[in-house]
Amino acid sequence: PMSIFYCFSCMSSMMFLWSLLLAVFTNIAVYEMSDDAEVKEFIENVMSSSLLFPGIYLVFGTIFAVVPILVFAIFNHDFGLYSLLDRESEMVTKVLCYVSLLLISLMICFGLLNRVPGMIGKLYQAKFETMKDDIKRALMPVGRHPMQVVQEDEKKEPEIE
């Protein structure tokens, strides 16, 4: 079990490292562009095949991180499933084992199935709202300040979609 633990821990760490590095390099490259034409050219031709790599590495890093957590939860001699199967362990130890296994399961389920998708949904909702604001500013009549448009939008009643 320890070789599985260390192998998947290493793979998870490497995936997180590459995800971070690729995301940072992409951001640096985009900020180094001097105008919109360069950014468009960079995204369409250079990064079109590798734009999703940071996200892919992040997802696989998260999946690989679950394996060491489960190995720890099962084979830990003090508070893992191994201690639950030992008939000679004390009742306090068995209760703590159940509590730790339950908490580990809840954290994995809550984090991976609830918080991460919710955060991604809010991210794309914010991007969508920003895009709508950018379109309004682009279509704004000449001579009006962008803050006037934003203030007028805030005064309007919300539309039901």
HELIX and SHEET records of a PDB file:
HELIX    1   1 MET A    2  GLU A   32  1                                  31    
HELIX    2   2 ASP A   36  GLU A   41  1                                   6    
HELIX    3   3 PHE A   42  VAL A   46  3                                   5    
HELIX    4   4 PHE A   53  PHE A   75  1                                  23    
HELIX    5   5 LEU A   81  LEU A   85  1                                   5    
HELIX    6   6 MET A   91  CYS A  109  1                                  19    
HELIX    7   7 PHE A  110  ARG A  115  3                                   6    
HELIX    8   8 VAL A  116  ALA A  138  1                                  23    
HELIX    9   9 PRO A  146  LYS A  155  1                                  10    
END                                                                             
